Each structure stands twice: as structure tokens, then as C-alpha cells.
Amino acid sequence: MKEVIEAQSFIANKIMNTLNECFKLGEKPLKFSGRLPAVSVEDFRKKLAEIQSSVARRIFVLAKANHLIHLRIGEYLALVAAADPTERYGSVY
């Protein structure tokens, strides 16, 4: 158990050191334009309009909803993973 905790600590320290080095080098996060959701909705509407069958339309909508749910799950997993090294879980929930 002690070795596992030491390994996790080593990895967390390595990640933090790498991130600190990136910011020392002047790298900054990219700015998000905010256009992605609008483009996604436009694309969704175009594809939905092309589908003739009502059954196929329903399947397409369900597949897109499933895709969005998995994107949200991934977002939360990334937030939890980012909170682990810093131990700041309060900002995740």
C-alpha cells in the first residue's frame, strides 16, 4: 500500500512540475471562441433534416444525446482528475 501511495505522489508531483514548466516557458491556454456549440447545433439540424425515415430520425437523436452525455461524463472525469493532485475537490462539485 505504501508503494502505491508513493507512486501516486510521484506521478502527481511530476504532472505539477511539468505544468509549472509549461507556464514558465510562456505557454498559455488557448482561448475558446465559443463558436463550437453553435456549429454543432447547425450541423445537427442539417443532418436531421436530411433523414427521411422517422425511425431513423429518432435513432439519430438518441445517438446524439448519448454522445453528449458521454462528453459530459468525460468533462467531469477530467475535472476530478485535475482536482486529485491539488486536493481541491470543492470546486469540482
DSSP file (Angstrom, degrees, kcal/mol; ACC not computed):
  #  RESIDUE AA STRUCTURE BP1 BP2  ACC     N-H-->O    O-->H-N    N-H-->O    O-->H-N    TCO  KAPPA ALPHA  PHI   PSI    X-CA   Y-CA   Z-CA
    1    1 A M     >        0   0    0      0, 0.0     4,-2.2     0, 0.0     5,-0.2   0.000 360.0 360.0 360.0 -40.1    0.0    0.0    0.0
    2    2 A K  H  >  +     0   0    0      1,-0.2     4,-2.3     2,-0.2     5,-0.2   0.889 360.0  51.7 -61.6 -39.6    2.9    2.3    0.9
    3    3 A E  H  > S+     0   0    0      2,-0.2     4,-2.4     1,-0.2    -1,-0.2   0.877 108.1  51.7 -65.7 -37.6    4.4    1.8   -2.6
    4    4 A V  H  > S+     0   0    0      2,-0.2     4,-2.5     1,-0.2    -2,-0.2   0.926 111.0  47.4 -65.1 -44.6    1.1    2.6   -4.3
    5    5 A I  H  X S+     0   0    0     -4,-2.2     4,-2.3     1,-0.2    -2,-0.2   0.901 112.5  49.5 -64.1 -40.6    0.8    5.9   -2.4
    6    6 A E  H  X S+     0   0    0     -4,-2.3     4,-2.4     2,-0.2    -1,-0.2   0.889 110.7  50.5 -65.0 -38.5    4.4    6.8   -3.1
    7    7 A A  H  X S+     0   0    0     -4,-2.4     4,-2.5     2,-0.2    -2,-0.2   0.916 111.0  48.1 -65.9 -42.6    3.8    6.1   -6.8
    8    8 A Q  H  X S+     0   0    0     -4,-2.5     4,-2.6     1,-0.2    -2,-0.2   0.902 112.1  49.8 -63.5 -40.4    0.7    8.2   -6.9
    9    9 A S  H  X S+     0   0    0     -4,-2.3     4,-2.5     2,-0.2    -2,-0.2   0.908 110.4  50.3 -63.9 -42.0    2.6   11.0   -5.1
   10   10 A F  H  X S+     0   0    0     -4,-2.4     4,-2.3     2,-0.2    -2,-0.2   0.927 112.4  46.4 -61.7 -45.7    5.5   10.8   -7.6
   11   11 A I  H  X S+     0   0    0     -4,-2.5     4,-2.4     2,-0.2    -2,-0.2   0.915 112.2  50.3 -65.0 -42.6    3.1   10.9  -10.6
   12   12 A A  H  X S+     0   0    0     -4,-2.6     4,-2.4     1,-0.2    -1,-0.2   0.915 112.2  47.7 -62.2 -42.5    1.2   13.9   -9.1
   13   13 A N  H  X S+     0   0    0     -4,-2.5     4,-2.6     1,-0.2    -1,-0.2   0.889 110.5  52.2 -65.0 -39.0    4.5   15.8   -8.5
   14   14 A K  H  X S+     0   0    0     -4,-2.3     4,-2.2     2,-0.2    -2,-0.2   0.908 110.7  47.7 -63.8 -42.3    5.7   15.0  -12.0
   15   15 A I  H  X S+     0   0    0     -4,-2.4     4,-2.6     2,-0.2    -2,-0.2   0.930 112.8  48.3 -64.2 -45.7    2.5   16.4  -13.5
   16   16 A M  H  X S+     0   0    0     -4,-2.4     4,-2.5     1,-0.2    -2,-0.2   0.906 111.8  49.5 -63.3 -41.5    2.6   19.5  -11.4
   17   17 A N  H  X S+     0   0    0     -4,-2.6     4,-2.2     2,-0.2    -1,-0.2   0.896 110.9  50.2 -64.0 -39.9    6.3   20.1  -12.3
   18   18 A T  H  X S+     0   0    0     -4,-2.2     4,-2.1     2,-0.2    -2,-0.2   0.925 111.9  47.2 -64.1 -44.9    5.5   19.7  -16.0
   19   19 A L  H  X S+     0   0    0     -4,-2.6     4,-2.0     1,-0.2    -2,-0.2   0.916 111.6  50.7 -63.2 -42.7    2.6   22.1  -15.8
   20   20 A N  H  X S+     0   0    0     -4,-2.5     4,-1.8     1,-0.2    -1,-0.2   0.896 109.5  51.1 -61.6 -39.5    4.7   24.6  -13.9
   21   21 A E  H  X S+     0   0    0     -4,-2.2     4,-1.7     2,-0.2    -1,-0.2   0.887 106.7  54.6 -65.4 -38.9    7.5   24.3  -16.5
   22   22 A C  H  <>S+     0   0    0     -4,-2.1     5,-1.8     1,-0.2     4,-0.2   0.925 110.6  45.1 -60.3 -44.5    5.0   24.9  -19.3
   23   23 A F  H ><5S+     0   0    0     -4,-2.0     3,-0.9     1,-0.2    -1,-0.2   0.802 108.7  56.7 -73.2 -27.2    3.8   28.2  -17.7
   24   24 A K  H 3<5S+     0   0    0     -4,-1.8    -1,-0.2     1,-0.2    -2,-0.2   0.845 102.5  56.7 -67.6 -32.3    7.4   29.3  -17.0
   25   25 A L  T 3<5S-     0   0    0     -4,-1.7    -1,-0.2    -5,-0.1    -2,-0.2   0.506 123.7-105.7 -78.4  -2.9    8.1   28.9  -20.8
   26   26 A G  T < 5 +     0   0    0     -3,-0.9     2,-0.2     1,-0.3    -3,-0.2   0.482  68.6 149.0  95.0   2.2    5.3   31.3  -21.5
   27   27 A E      < -     0   0    0     -5,-1.8    -1,-0.3     1,-0.0    -2,-0.1  -0.526  23.7-172.6 -70.8 134.7    2.8   28.8  -22.8
   28   28 A K        -     0   0    0     -2,-0.2     3,-0.1     3,-0.0    -5,-0.0  -0.935  30.8 -93.5-126.6 151.1   -0.8   29.9  -22.1
   29   29 A P        -     0   0    0      0, 0.0     2,-0.1     0, 0.0    -1,-0.0  -0.289  48.0-103.9 -61.3 147.7   -4.0   28.1  -22.5
   30   30 A L        -     0   0    0      1,-0.1     2,-0.3     0, 0.0     0, 0.0  -0.425  34.1-114.6 -70.4 146.3   -5.8   28.7  -25.8
   31   31 A K        -     0   0    0     -2,-0.1     2,-0.5    -3,-0.1    -1,-0.1  -0.658  24.9-129.3 -83.0 138.0   -8.8   31.0  -25.8
   32   32 A F        -     0   0    0     -2,-0.3    -1,-0.0     1,-0.1     0, 0.0  -0.752   8.9-155.0 -89.5 128.5  -12.1   29.4  -26.6
   33   33 A S        -     0   0    0     -2,-0.5    -1,-0.1     1,-0.1    -2,-0.0   0.742  25.4-133.9 -76.9 -22.5  -14.1   31.2  -29.2
   34   34 A G  S    S+     0   0    0      1,-0.0     4,-0.5     3,-0.0    -1,-0.1   0.498  77.3 110.2  82.6   2.3  -17.5   29.9  -28.1
   35   35 A R     >  +     0   0    0      1,-0.2     4,-2.3     2,-0.1     5,-0.2   0.689  52.6  82.6 -83.7 -19.7  -18.4   29.1  -31.7
   36   36 A L  H  > S+     0   0    0      1,-0.2     4,-2.5     2,-0.2     5,-0.2   0.898  89.3  49.2 -57.5 -47.5  -18.3   25.3  -31.3
   37   37 A P  H  > S+     0   0    0      0, 0.0     4,-2.2     0, 0.0    -1,-0.2   0.908 112.2  49.3 -60.0 -39.5  -21.8   24.8  -29.7
   38   38 A A  H  > S+     0   0    0     -4,-0.5     4,-2.2     2,-0.2    -2,-0.2   0.914 112.4  47.2 -65.1 -42.5  -23.4   26.9  -32.5
   39   39 A V  H  X S+     0   0    0     -4,-2.3     4,-2.5     1,-0.2    -1,-0.2   0.891 111.0  52.4 -65.3 -39.7  -21.6   25.0  -35.2
   40   40 A S  H  X S+     0   0    0     -4,-2.5     4,-2.4    -5,-0.2    -2,-0.2   0.905 109.9  47.8 -63.9 -41.8  -22.6   21.7  -33.6
   41   41 A V  H  X S+     0   0    0     -4,-2.2     4,-2.5     2,-0.2    -2,-0.2   0.917 112.2  49.4 -66.1 -42.8  -26.3   22.7  -33.4
   42   42 A E  H  X S+     0   0    0     -4,-2.2     4,-2.2     2,-0.2    -2,-0.2   0.923 112.7  47.4 -60.8 -44.5  -26.2   23.8  -37.1
   43   43 A D  H  X S+     0   0    0     -4,-2.5     4,-2.4     1,-0.2     5,-0.2   0.905 111.1  51.7 -63.8 -42.2  -24.6   20.6  -38.1
   44   44 A F  H  X S+     0   0    0     -4,-2.4     4,-2.5     1,-0.2    -2,-0.2   0.924 110.3  48.3 -59.8 -46.4  -27.1   18.6  -36.1
   45   45 A R  H  X S+     0   0    0     -4,-2.5     4,-2.1     2,-0.2    -1,-0.2   0.889 111.1  50.5 -64.3 -39.8  -30.1   20.3  -37.7
   46   46 A K  H  X S+     0   0    0     -4,-2.2     4,-1.3     2,-0.2    -2,-0.2   0.947 113.7  44.1 -62.6 -48.3  -28.7   19.8  -41.3
   47   47 A K  H  X S+     0   0    0     -4,-2.4     4,-0.8     1,-0.2    -2,-0.2   0.887 112.9  51.6 -65.7 -38.3  -28.1   16.1  -40.7
   48   48 A L  H >< S+     0   0    0     -4,-2.5     3,-0.6     1,-0.2    -1,-0.2   0.882 107.4  53.1 -65.6 -37.7  -31.5   15.7  -39.1
   49   49 A A  H 3< S+     0   0    0     -4,-2.1    -1,-0.2     1,-0.2    -2,-0.2   0.794 104.2  57.3 -67.4 -27.8  -33.2   17.4  -42.0
   50   50 A E  H 3< S+     0   0    0     -4,-1.3     2,-0.4    -3,-0.2    -1,-0.2   0.725  86.2  92.7 -75.7 -21.2  -31.6   15.0  -44.4
   51   51 A I    <<  -     0   0    0     -4,-0.8     6,-0.0    -3,-0.6    -4,-0.0  -0.621  52.5-174.7 -81.3 125.9  -33.0   11.9  -42.8
   52   52 A Q        +     0   0    0     -2,-0.4     2,-0.2     4,-0.0    -1,-0.2   0.879  58.6  78.7 -87.1 -42.3  -36.3   10.9  -44.3
   53   53 A S     >  -     0   0    0      1,-0.1     4,-2.1     2,-0.0     5,-0.1  -0.484  67.6-146.8 -76.2 134.4  -37.4    8.0  -42.0
   54   54 A S  H  > S+     0   0    0     -2,-0.2     4,-2.1     2,-0.2    -1,-0.1   0.859 101.5  52.4 -68.2 -33.7  -39.0    8.9  -38.7
   55   55 A V  H  > S+     0   0    0      2,-0.2     4,-2.3     1,-0.2    -1,-0.2   0.926 110.1  47.7 -66.1 -44.2  -37.5    5.8  -37.1
   56   56 A A  H  > S+     0   0    0      1,-0.2     4,-2.5     2,-0.2    -2,-0.2   0.872 109.6  54.1 -64.4 -36.5  -34.0    6.8  -38.4
   57   57 A R  H  X S+     0   0    0     -4,-2.1     4,-2.5     2,-0.2    -1,-0.2   0.923 108.9  48.2 -62.9 -44.1  -34.5   10.3  -37.1
   58   58 A R  H  X S+     0   0    0     -4,-2.1     4,-2.5     2,-0.2    -2,-0.2   0.911 112.1  48.8 -63.4 -42.3  -35.3    9.1  -33.6
   59   59 A I  H  X S+     0   0    0     -4,-2.3     4,-2.5     2,-0.2    -1,-0.2   0.908 111.1  51.0 -63.4 -41.7  -32.3    6.8  -33.6
   60   60 A F  H  X S+     0   0    0     -4,-2.5     4,-2.3     2,-0.2    -2,-0.2   0.920 110.9  47.7 -61.6 -44.6  -30.1    9.7  -34.8
   61   61 A V  H  X S+     0   0    0     -4,-2.5     4,-2.5     1,-0.2    -2,-0.2   0.918 113.0  48.4 -63.5 -43.6  -31.4   12.0  -32.0
   62   62 A L  H  X S+     0   0    0     -4,-2.5     4,-2.5     1,-0.2    -1,-0.2   0.892 110.7  51.0 -63.9 -39.3  -30.9    9.3  -29.4
   63   63 A A  H  X S+     0   0    0     -4,-2.5     4,-2.2     2,-0.2    -1,-0.2   0.913 111.4  47.5 -64.6 -41.8  -27.4    8.6  -30.7
   64   64 A K  H  X S+     0   0    0     -4,-2.3     4,-2.4     2,-0.2    -2,-0.2   0.898 111.4  50.8 -65.8 -39.9  -26.5   12.3  -30.5
   65   65 A A  H  X S+     0   0    0     -4,-2.5     4,-2.3     2,-0.2    -2,-0.2   0.915 110.4  49.8 -62.9 -42.1  -28.0   12.6  -26.9
   66   66 A N  H  X S+     0   0    0     -4,-2.5     4,-2.2     1,-0.2    -2,-0.2   0.899 109.8  51.6 -61.6 -41.0  -25.9    9.6  -25.9
   67   67 A H  H  X S+     0   0    0     -4,-2.2     4,-2.0     2,-0.2    -2,-0.2   0.916 110.0  48.5 -62.1 -44.7  -22.8   11.3  -27.4
   68   68 A L  H  X S+     0   0    0     -4,-2.4     4,-2.2     2,-0.2    -2,-0.2   0.883 109.3  53.3 -64.2 -38.8  -23.5   14.5  -25.5
   69   69 A I  H  X S+     0   0    0     -4,-2.3     4,-2.3     1,-0.2    -1,-0.2   0.925 109.4  48.3 -61.9 -44.0  -24.0   12.5  -22.2
   70   70 A H  H  X S+     0   0    0     -4,-2.2     4,-2.3     1,-0.2    -1,-0.2   0.848 108.4  54.4 -67.4 -32.9  -20.6   10.8  -22.7
   71   71 A L  H  X S+     0   0    0     -4,-2.0     4,-2.0     2,-0.2    -1,-0.2   0.913 109.5  48.1 -63.8 -41.3  -18.9   14.2  -23.4
   72   72 A R  H  X S+     0   0    0     -4,-2.2     4,-2.4     2,-0.2    -2,-0.2   0.903 110.2  51.6 -64.9 -41.6  -20.3   15.5  -20.1
   73   73 A I  H  X S+     0   0    0     -4,-2.3     4,-2.4     1,-0.2    -2,-0.2   0.924 110.3  49.3 -60.6 -43.8  -19.1   12.4  -18.3
   74   74 A G  H  X S+     0   0    0     -4,-2.3     4,-2.3     1,-0.2    -1,-0.2   0.876 108.5  53.5 -62.3 -38.0  -15.7   12.9  -19.8
   75   75 A E  H  X S+     0   0    0     -4,-2.0     4,-2.1     2,-0.2    -2,-0.2   0.931 110.8  45.6 -62.3 -46.1  -15.7   16.5  -18.7
   76   76 A Y  H  X S+     0   0    0     -4,-2.4     4,-2.4     1,-0.2    -2,-0.2   0.882 111.1  52.8 -66.2 -37.8  -16.5   15.6  -15.1
   77   77 A L  H  X S+     0   0    0     -4,-2.4     4,-2.5     1,-0.2    -1,-0.2   0.901 109.4  49.5 -63.3 -39.5  -13.8   12.9  -15.2
   78   78 A A  H  X S+     0   0    0     -4,-2.3     4,-2.2     2,-0.2    -2,-0.2   0.897 110.5  50.4 -65.7 -39.5  -11.3   15.4  -16.4
   79   79 A L  H  X S+     0   0    0     -4,-2.1     4,-1.7     2,-0.2    -2,-0.2   0.908 111.9  47.1 -64.7 -41.3  -12.3   17.8  -13.6
   80   80 A V  H  X S+     0   0    0     -4,-2.4     4,-1.6     2,-0.2    -2,-0.2   0.909 111.7  51.0 -66.2 -41.2  -12.0   15.1  -11.0
   81   81 A A  H  < S+     0   0    0     -4,-2.5    -2,-0.2     1,-0.2    -1,-0.2   0.875 110.9  48.8 -63.6 -36.6   -8.6   14.1  -12.4
   82   82 A A  H  X S+     0   0    0     -4,-2.2     4,-0.7     1,-0.2    -1,-0.2   0.820 110.9  51.1 -71.6 -30.1   -7.4   17.7  -12.3
   83   83 A A  H  X>S+     0   0    0     -4,-1.7     4,-2.0     1,-0.2     5,-1.0   0.760  94.5  74.6 -78.3 -24.7   -8.6   18.1   -8.7
   84   84 A D  H  <5S+     0   0    0     -4,-1.6     3,-0.2     1,-0.2    -1,-0.2   0.927  97.8  42.2 -57.0 -51.4   -6.8   15.0   -7.5
   85   85 A P  H  45S+     0   0    0      0, 0.0    -1,-0.2     0, 0.0    -2,-0.1   0.852 122.2  40.6 -66.9 -30.8   -3.3   16.4   -7.4
   86   86 A T  H  <5S-     0   0    0     -4,-0.7    -2,-0.2     2,-0.1    -3,-0.1   0.639  97.1-138.6 -90.8 -14.4   -4.4   19.7   -5.9
   87   87 A E  T  <5 +     0   0    0     -4,-2.0     2,-0.6    -3,-0.2     3,-0.2   0.824  59.1 134.3  58.3  34.2   -6.9   18.1   -3.5
   88   88 A R    > < +     0   0    0     -5,-1.0     3,-0.6     1,-0.2     4,-0.2  -0.650  13.5 152.4-111.2  72.7   -9.4   20.9   -4.2
   89   89 A Y  G >>  +     0   0    0     -2,-0.6     3,-1.4     1,-0.2     4,-1.1   0.721  56.5  76.4 -76.1 -22.5  -12.5   18.8   -4.6
   90   90 A G  G 34 S+     0   0    0      1,-0.3    -1,-0.2     2,-0.2     3,-0.1   0.809  92.3  52.9 -60.9 -31.4  -14.9   21.5   -3.6
   91   91 A S  G <4 S+     0   0    0     -3,-0.6    -1,-0.3     1,-0.2    -2,-0.2   0.605 101.8  61.7 -81.0 -10.6  -14.6   23.3   -6.9
   92   92 A V  T <4        0   0    0     -3,-1.4    -1,-0.2    -4,-0.2    -2,-0.2   0.861 360.0 360.0 -82.3 -37.0  -15.5   20.2   -8.9
   93   93 A Y     <        0   0    0     -4,-1.1    -1,-0.2    -3,-0.1    -2,-0.1   0.450 360.0 360.0 -88.6 360.0  -18.9   19.6   -7.5
